Amino acid sequence: MAAAQPQRPDRAGARRGWASAAAVAVAVVAAVGLLALAGWVCRAAADRARGDARYAVPDPNLGLTLPRDLASHPHFRVERHWLATLAQDRDKRSYAVLFRCERLARAVWPALFRRGRAPAENHFAAQLLAVDLADGQFAVATRETDGAADAADATDIRLGDWRLWRDGLHLRLAGKDATLGVALKALPEKKTALFGRNGYHWRGRDGAPVYFLGQPRVAVDGALDWRGRTREVAGPGFWEYEFTSYGPPAGTQGLDRLTMALNNNHELTLVAPRRRDGAPCLDAPLSVVLPDGETLTLRGGDYEFKPVHFWTSRASHAVYPVAWTLHLEQYQADLNVTAYAAELEIAPPGGRPVWEGPCRVEGTWGGAPVRGFAFAELTGYARRPFKF
């Protein structure tokens, strides 16, 4: 009988086995990674549409409470303030001043493979705009900073040496830049308005809910430091404040925001989202503050708002409306709103061009002549993504 031959190890087969196992392991890891990434993308999309689950969201069943909700709300993702005035100096020269501030909480790194909340930071951006209504000249100063959200019992926002805070009944604004500075105080002349349903403000099918309140009519006085001079100024104005955790709906291009103060002691605020094709939201709410301070909401069928004149920016080639007509059948009101100066496209912190500035208002209300002033903010017209 022949002797048995020793068997040689099948090294090629072993290599093939190892390669096959490695391929399977890589495929499994890739599949798990893709599933995790897909889950995060879906969660991010859901957060953008419905609000980030790490933050509180506006609840239609929970209204605001005064004076508690005049304070900051760091448990919401976004807060925005507007303080504006149309004031005159001692020589009767008129100026428009607008201060706008936004806090946005941003996730630093998504939590893909672990439970719990991703770390977040708060980004603050503020902008101060002054317009000389006699010649249309304007100046803009901006500030940005990162830091913790203020959890104080009252409004107190600081960006370096810029500050917006409440001192008793007064709302105060102080800040100075190389070219522009203010030291203003605003005293309410009407009770605080809760827009929408006790402060819960739904902006239609193409908008996202916010909590929205403000002081629709304030008396402003103080100092404006501009063009190498300090001017004592005084005049009417308004303060508005909103907070939410929702982002704009995916189909939203931008929005038109218009706040008016009329000499018949009515104030109107319209925030109208626009769709990707430029069409306006047809059911955007128009808030009307009555002389007694009560607030009511008109829907799209209760008013007619349309642009009638446009201006094209040389810088961004965006086409902005700079004049509008507004008809309110309920009050037999026909208003013409016209920008004091058309060339007010600016790049606020974040870099997206917007148009914002003061407007004059003229027309009739209940058959009687009426006039006033307005501030407009127009976003999303420039060819850049509309961001939170």
Backbone torsions as a table, in degrees:
resi	resn	phi	psi	omega
1	MET	NA	134.2	-178.2
2	ALA	-69.8	144.0	178.6
3	ALA	-69.5	143.0	179.3
4	ALA	-69.0	136.3	179.1
5	GLN	-85.7	138.6	178.2
6	PRO	-64.6	140.3	-179.5
7	GLN	-85.0	130.6	175.6
8	ARG	-84.1	141.9	179.0
9	PRO	-65.1	138.7	179.3
10	ASP	-83.9	82.0	-176.4
11	ARG	-66.5	-36.4	179.3
12	ALA	-63.8	-41.3	178.2
13	GLY	-65.4	-40.1	179.0
14	ALA	-61.3	-42.5	179.2
15	ARG	-62.3	-40.1	178.7
16	ARG	-64.2	-38.5	178.4
17	GLY	-63.8	-45.8	178.4
18	TRP	-62.3	-42.0	180.0
19	ALA	-63.3	-40.4	179.1
20	SER	-65.2	-43.5	178.8
21	ALA	-63.5	-41.5	179.1
22	ALA	-63.5	-40.1	178.9
23	ALA	-63.1	-41.5	178.0
24	VAL	-62.7	-43.6	-179.3
25	ALA	-62.6	-43.4	178.8
26	VAL	-62.1	-41.6	179.6
27	ALA	-63.3	-41.0	179.8
28	VAL	-64.4	-46.9	179.9
29	VAL	-61.2	-43.1	179.3
30	ALA	-62.0	-41.8	-179.8
31	ALA	-64.1	-43.9	178.6
32	VAL	-62.4	-42.2	178.9
33	GLY	-63.3	-42.5	179.0
34	LEU	-64.5	-40.4	178.1
35	LEU	-63.8	-41.6	178.7
36	ALA	-64.4	-43.3	179.1
37	LEU	-64.1	-42.6	178.8
38	ALA	-62.4	-40.8	178.2
39	GLY	-63.4	-41.1	179.0
40	TRP	-65.7	-42.1	178.5
41	VAL	-61.1	-44.1	178.9
42	CYS	-64.0	-40.5	179.1
43	ARG	-65.4	-40.8	178.7
44	ALA	-63.4	-41.7	178.1
45	ALA	-63.0	-41.9	178.5
46	ALA	-65.1	-40.6	178.2
47	ASP	-61.1	-41.0	-179.0
48	ARG	-65.5	-37.5	-177.2
49	ALA	-80.9	-38.3	-171.8
50	ARG	-110.2	-6.4	-176.0
51	GLY	103.2	141.2	-177.9
52	ASP	-69.5	127.2	-175.6
53	ALA	-65.2	-15.4	178.9
54	ARG	-77.3	-9.6	-176.4
55	TYR	-123.4	158.1	173.9
56	ALA	-68.3	154.6	178.1
57	VAL	-128.1	154.2	176.3
58	PRO	-59.1	136.1	-177.1
59	ASP	-120.5	121.2	-178.9
60	PRO	-62.7	-17.2	179.6
61	ASN	-92.1	-4.6	-178.4
62	LEU	-123.3	108.4	177.4
63	GLY	-85.9	178.3	179.2
64	LEU	-87.9	157.2	179.0
65	THR	-124.6	130.8	179.2
66	LEU	-104.5	144.0	3.5
67	PRO	-88.6	4.4	-174.1
68	ARG	-52.9	-45.6	-172.1
69	ASP	-83.7	9.5	166.2
70	LEU	-75.7	-15.0	-179.2
71	ALA	-78.9	173.5	177.8
72	SER	-69.7	159.0	-178.7
73	HIS	-131.0	75.5	-175.8
74	PRO	-68.4	-14.3	179.5
75	HIS	-83.8	1.4	168.9
76	PHE	-102.6	153.9	-172.5
77	ARG	-74.1	-33.7	-173.8
78	VAL	-130.1	137.8	170.3
79	GLU	-132.3	140.6	178.0
80	ARG	-136.5	138.4	176.7
81	HIS	-124.9	144.4	170.6
82	TRP	-132.4	130.1	171.8
83	LEU	-130.4	122.0	-174.1
84	ALA	-137.3	151.0	176.5
85	THR	-149.6	151.1	170.9
86	LEU	-115.9	99.5	-167.8
87	ALA	-119.8	160.0	176.6
88	GLN	-119.5	150.6	172.4
89	ASP	-91.9	-174.2	-175.8
90	ARG	-68.6	-17.9	176.2
91	ASP	-92.1	11.1	179.3
92	LYS	66.7	21.0	174.1
93	ARG	-85.6	135.6	-172.0
94	SER	-100.1	141.9	178.9
95	TYR	-135.5	145.6	171.1
96	ALA	-108.2	133.6	178.4
97	VAL	-128.6	131.2	179.3
98	LEU	-133.1	127.7	173.0
99	PHE	-115.4	128.2	179.0
100	ARG	-130.0	134.5	-177.8
101	CYS	-137.0	140.0	179.4
102	GLU	-134.4	136.8	168.6
103	ARG	-113.2	129.3	178.9
104	LEU	-129.4	121.4	174.6
105	ALA	-83.8	127.6	-177.0
106	ARG	-123.9	135.7	176.2
107	ALA	-70.0	136.9	179.0
108	VAL	-81.4	-41.9	-177.8
109	TRP	-151.7	130.1	-179.0
110	PRO	-68.7	141.0	179.5
111	ALA	-86.7	90.7	-174.6
112	LEU	-82.7	-45.1	-171.2
113	PHE	-116.7	17.1	179.5
114	ARG	-140.4	155.2	176.4
115	ARG	-82.7	168.0	179.1
116	GLY	99.7	-177.9	-174.6
117	ARG	-95.7	141.4	174.0
118	ALA	-71.1	146.3	177.5
119	PRO	-62.0	150.5	-178.5
120	ALA	-134.8	155.8	175.1
121	GLU	-128.9	156.5	178.0
122	ASN	-104.8	126.7	177.1
123	HIS	-108.1	124.1	178.8
124	PHE	-107.3	134.9	176.8
125	ALA	-137.9	131.6	-178.8
126	ALA	-132.9	153.5	-178.0
127	GLN	-142.6	134.7	178.1
128	LEU	-119.4	123.0	-177.4
129	LEU	-121.5	133.9	174.1
130	ALA	-129.6	135.4	-179.3
131	VAL	-128.2	128.9	172.6
132	ASP	-85.9	110.9	-173.4
133	LEU	-73.2	-14.3	179.2
134	ALA	-74.2	-37.7	-176.7
135	ASP	-124.7	-0.6	177.6
136	GLY	78.8	1.7	177.9
137	GLN	-70.6	146.0	-179.4
138	PHE	-144.6	160.8	177.3
139	ALA	-138.4	146.9	-179.0
140	VAL	-131.5	133.6	173.3
141	ALA	-125.3	144.0	-177.0
142	THR	-132.7	155.0	174.5
143	ARG	-140.8	144.4	174.3
144	GLU	-138.3	146.8	176.5
145	THR	-161.5	159.3	174.1
146	ASP	-114.5	147.9	178.8
147	GLY	170.3	-173.7	-178.6
148	ALA	-77.0	147.5	176.2
149	ALA	-74.7	142.5	-178.2
150	ASP	-76.9	128.4	178.2
151	ALA	-109.1	30.3	-177.7
152	ALA	-69.6	165.4	-179.9
153	ASP	-80.4	-4.6	179.2
154	ALA	-144.2	164.7	177.9
155	THR	-60.8	123.9	176.5
156	ASP	-158.0	97.1	-174.7
157	ILE	-114.6	130.0	-178.1
158	ARG	-129.0	131.5	172.2
159	LEU	-130.5	91.1	-172.2
160	GLY	64.2	-125.4	179.1
161	ASP	-93.2	10.7	170.9
162	TRP	-90.1	140.3	-178.0
163	ARG	-150.7	135.1	170.2
164	LEU	-121.8	118.9	-176.5
165	TRP	-149.0	162.2	179.5
166	ARG	-103.6	128.0	179.9
167	ASP	-122.0	91.0	-173.3
168	GLY	66.2	-127.4	177.3
169	LEU	-76.4	-24.0	-175.2
170	HIS	-79.0	143.8	166.2
171	LEU	-104.8	127.5	-174.5
172	ARG	-118.4	145.9	178.2
173	LEU	-132.4	126.8	178.1
174	ALA	-140.1	137.2	177.9
175	GLY	177.3	151.9	-179.2
176	LYS	-143.4	136.8	175.8
177	ASP	-119.9	-179.2	-179.5
178	ALA	-61.7	-31.9	-175.7
179	THR	-116.4	-8.5	-170.6
180	LEU	-152.0	139.4	177.6
181	GLY	-154.3	155.1	179.1
182	VAL	-142.7	153.6	168.5
183	ALA	-144.4	91.6	-170.0
184	LEU	-122.6	150.9	169.5
185	LYS	-130.2	145.5	-176.8
186	ALA	-125.8	123.8	-179.6
187	LEU	-109.6	122.8	-178.3
188	PRO	-61.0	138.9	174.7
189	GLU	-111.2	-1.3	173.8
190	LYS	-139.9	162.4	177.0
191	LYS	-68.7	158.3	179.2
192	THR	-62.2	133.5	-179.1
193	ALA	-95.4	134.2	170.3
194	LEU	-105.0	107.5	-175.4
195	PHE	-78.8	154.6	-179.2
196	GLY	73.2	-136.2	-179.3
197	ARG	-100.7	92.7	-177.8
198	ASN	54.3	36.4	177.9
199	GLY	101.3	-20.2	175.8
200	TYR	-79.6	117.1	-171.5
201	HIS	-118.5	106.4	176.9
202	TRP	-93.6	126.2	-171.5
203	ARG	-101.6	29.2	172.6
204	GLY	92.4	179.1	-176.1
205	ARG	-61.7	-27.1	-177.8
206	ASP	-103.3	13.6	-179.8
207	GLY	-123.7	170.8	179.1
208	ALA	-113.6	145.1	-179.1
209	PRO	-67.4	146.0	174.7
210	VAL	-139.1	162.0	161.5
211	TYR	-91.0	132.1	-169.2
212	PHE	-141.5	122.9	177.8
213	LEU	-145.9	172.9	178.9
214	GLY	177.2	175.5	173.3
215	GLN	-111.6	100.7	-167.2
216	PRO	-69.2	-19.0	179.1
217	ARG	-144.4	117.4	178.4
218	VAL	-128.9	153.2	172.9
219	ALA	-98.7	119.4	-175.0
220	VAL	-108.4	137.6	170.8
221	ASP	-152.1	157.4	-177.9
222	GLY	152.7	-149.1	-173.8
223	ALA	-120.9	139.8	172.4
224	LEU	-117.8	120.8	-178.8
225	ASP	-105.8	109.1	-173.3
226	TRP	-160.7	145.9	178.1
227	ARG	56.7	37.3	176.1
228	GLY	76.9	10.3	-179.9
229	ARG	-133.8	151.9	171.6
230	THR	-107.5	122.3	-176.3
231	ARG	-114.2	134.2	170.5
232	GLU	-80.9	122.8	-174.6
233	VAL	-128.3	155.8	176.6
234	ALA	-156.1	146.7	178.9
235	GLY	172.1	179.0	179.8
236	PRO	-79.0	160.0	178.1
237	GLY	-165.8	-166.3	178.5
238	PHE	-153.2	160.4	172.3
239	TRP	-130.9	132.6	176.8
240	GLU	-128.9	148.4	-175.4
241	TYR	-145.6	129.8	175.8
242	GLU	-137.1	152.0	176.0
243	PHE	-147.8	147.6	-175.9
244	THR	-163.8	175.5	170.0
245	SER	-126.4	6.8	179.1
246	TYR	-89.1	144.8	168.6
247	GLY	-92.3	170.4	177.0
248	PRO	-66.8	143.2	176.5
249	PRO	-56.4	153.0	-174.3
250	ALA	-58.7	-31.3	-177.4
251	GLY	-87.9	11.7	-175.8
252	THR	-93.6	132.0	177.8
253	GLN	-89.8	-39.8	-177.2
254	GLY	177.7	-161.6	178.7
255	LEU	-151.3	157.1	173.2
256	ASP	-109.9	123.5	-178.8
257	ARG	-120.4	128.4	-176.2
258	LEU	-140.5	123.2	176.2
259	THR	-119.6	127.6	-175.5
260	MET	-122.7	145.4	171.8
261	ALA	-126.5	121.3	-175.6
262	LEU	-105.9	156.3	-178.6
263	ASN	-78.6	1.6	171.3
264	ASN	-96.2	17.4	175.4
265	ASN	69.0	29.5	170.3
266	HIS	-111.7	146.3	173.6
267	GLU	-127.1	144.6	-178.4
268	LEU	-131.4	139.7	176.3
269	THR	-133.3	126.5	178.6
270	LEU	-126.2	125.7	172.7
271	VAL	-122.4	104.9	-172.3
272	ALA	-115.0	105.2	174.7
273	PRO	-64.9	153.8	174.8
274	ARG	-120.4	146.0	180.0
275	ARG	-81.8	173.3	-178.5
276	ARG	-59.0	-32.5	-179.6
277	ASP	-83.6	5.4	179.0
278	GLY	89.3	-8.9	-179.0
279	ALA	-69.4	140.8	179.5
280	PRO	-75.4	157.8	171.9
281	CYS	-72.6	124.4	-172.3
282	LEU	-80.3	-15.6	-178.1
283	ASP	-117.8	26.1	177.8
284	ALA	-64.7	137.7	-176.9
285	PRO	-78.6	140.9	171.1
286	LEU	-109.5	118.6	-179.3
287	SER	-93.0	132.5	178.3
288	VAL	-119.6	123.1	174.9
289	VAL	-99.8	120.6	-176.2
290	LEU	-81.9	166.1	-179.0
291	PRO	-56.2	-29.9	179.7
292	ASP	-84.4	3.9	178.1
293	GLY	91.1	-8.0	176.8
294	GLU	-71.2	149.4	-176.5
295	THR	-119.4	136.4	174.2
296	LEU	-130.3	160.7	-175.8
297	THR	-119.8	128.5	174.8
298	LEU	-106.4	138.5	178.2
299	ARG	-97.1	178.0	-172.4
300	GLY	-52.7	-37.2	-179.5
301	GLY	-74.9	-8.6	-176.5
302	ASP	-96.7	-5.7	179.3
303	TYR	-150.6	164.0	176.6
304	GLU	-131.1	119.3	-176.7
305	PHE	-126.6	124.1	-179.2
306	LYS	-149.4	145.1	176.4
307	PRO	-76.8	146.1	-178.0
308	VAL	-129.0	-8.7	178.2
309	HIS	-149.1	147.1	-173.4
310	PHE	-132.7	158.8	175.8
311	TRP	-134.0	136.5	-179.3
312	THR	-104.0	125.3	-179.9
313	SER	-77.1	132.5	174.4
314	ARG	-73.6	-28.1	-176.4
315	ALA	-75.8	-47.5	-175.1
316	SER	-110.0	-9.9	-175.9
317	HIS	65.2	13.4	175.9
318	ALA	-74.7	146.2	178.4
319	VAL	-107.8	111.8	-175.8
320	TYR	-105.7	139.5	167.9
321	PRO	-72.0	138.5	179.7
322	VAL	-130.0	7.8	173.0
323	ALA	-153.7	142.8	-175.7
324	TRP	-140.8	161.8	167.0
325	THR	-119.7	145.1	179.9
326	LEU	-133.5	124.1	178.8
327	HIS	-118.7	127.6	175.7
328	LEU	-119.0	104.7	-176.6
329	GLU	-61.9	-38.2	-176.7
330	GLN	-58.9	-32.3	-178.4
331	TYR	-109.6	6.0	-175.0
332	GLN	49.0	50.2	-175.9
333	ALA	-111.9	133.2	174.1
334	ASP	-129.6	114.5	-174.9
335	LEU	-119.5	140.5	173.2
336	ASN	-112.0	122.6	-177.6
337	VAL	-113.9	122.9	-175.0
338	THR	-133.9	132.5	179.0
339	ALA	-65.0	139.1	175.0
340	TYR	-65.6	-37.4	179.1
341	ALA	-140.6	131.1	-174.7
342	ALA	-76.9	-34.8	-169.9
343	GLU	-86.9	62.9	-177.3
344	LEU	-116.4	35.7	172.0
345	GLU	-78.1	130.6	-178.7
346	ILE	-136.3	163.5	177.6
347	ALA	-113.1	95.7	180.0
348	PRO	-71.9	173.4	175.5
349	PRO	-51.3	132.5	-174.2
350	GLY	108.9	-22.4	169.6
351	GLY	88.3	-3.6	-178.3
352	ARG	-86.1	125.1	-178.7
353	PRO	-65.1	139.0	174.8
354	VAL	-137.7	163.7	170.9
355	TRP	-112.0	129.2	174.3
356	GLU	-154.0	143.8	-179.6
357	GLY	170.6	-177.8	-174.9
358	PRO	-83.7	152.8	178.6
359	CYS	-136.2	154.0	171.3
360	ARG	-96.5	149.6	-179.7
361	VAL	-125.5	130.3	176.7
362	GLU	-141.6	152.7	177.6
363	GLY	158.8	-149.3	-179.9
364	THR	-133.3	152.1	178.5
365	TRP	-141.6	113.9	-176.6
366	GLY	60.8	31.5	179.5
367	GLY	86.3	-6.9	-178.7
368	ALA	-105.0	146.4	177.4
369	PRO	-62.5	145.5	179.1
370	VAL	-145.6	149.9	176.2
371	ARG	-147.2	171.4	-179.5
372	GLY	174.4	-161.5	178.7
373	PHE	-134.6	164.6	-179.3
374	ALA	-148.8	160.3	169.4
375	PHE	-124.6	134.0	-179.5
376	ALA	-117.2	144.9	172.6
377	GLU	-132.7	122.4	-174.9
378	LEU	-123.2	115.9	-177.4
379	THR	-118.1	155.5	173.2
380	GLY	85.8	3.2	179.9
381	TYR	-80.4	-32.5	176.7
382	ALA	-71.6	154.7	-175.2
383	ARG	-81.3	66.8	174.4
384	ARG	-139.2	153.5	179.5
385	PRO	-59.5	140.5	173.8
386	PHE	-77.6	117.2	-176.3
387	LYS	-103.0	169.5	-179.4
388	PHE	-56.7	NA	NA
